[in-house]
Amino acid sequence: MSKWLEFYPFYKKGRKTPIVSVINKSTYEELGAIKWIGRGYWFIPKNDMRFDLSCLNDISDYIVKLKENEK
């Protein structure tokens, strides 16, 4: 579990993989999304967002879990 972030996966019709909305727990602001693009998952931040190492590690850990669940 992340101290600062919440991850909300949702599926769009026709997609095989989820789109995951990344939300700030304290402000409930959407910070970006994790999506499958091409051959892997990518984190696409909203414009002008900044992330510290802790948040980037949490996002990376979540992407690793998404990849593990595909197997």
N, C-alpha and C positions, 0 to 999 in steps of 0.2 A: 504494500500500500504506500502511496505517496503522501507525504505530509502536506504538500501544497497543491497537488493536481488531482483532478478527477477525470476519468476516461469513460466516455459514453459511446459504445459502438452502436451503429445502426446500419441496416441493409437497405440499399435502394434496389428497386425492381430491376432485374437483369444483371446485377453485380454478383459475382461469386464470393467476393471478400467484403468485409465491413469497411465503412468509413468511421473513424473514431474521432469524435470531437474531444479536444483537450481543453478542460475548463479550470480556471483558477478557483480554488476552494473558498477563498475569502471574499472575492469580488463577484464570483459567478460569471466572469467575463470569459468568452471563448478566446483562447490563445492561438488556436490553429487546429489542424486536423492531420490524422495519420491515414494515408490512403495507399492502396496497392497501385503502383504505376510501373508498367513495363514488366520488370523482373524482380520487383521487391517492394517493400513498404517504405514510404517516405513520410517525413514530418514536414508539413507545409505551414509555417507560422503565418499569422496575420501580419499585415504591414507594421513595421517599426516595433515589433515585439523584441524584448531582450530576455535572455534566460541565463540563470547562473548554472554552475556545474551540477548542482544537486537536481535541478529541474531537468537538465539535459540527460542526466543519468536515469531519472525516472522514465522519461520518454523512451530512451533507448531500451531499458528493461521491458517496457510494455511491448515494444516492437519485437523483441526477442520472444516474448510469450506468444504473440500472434503467430510468429513463424513456427514455433514449437507445436501449436495447436493444429497447424495444417497437416502435420505428419500423421 
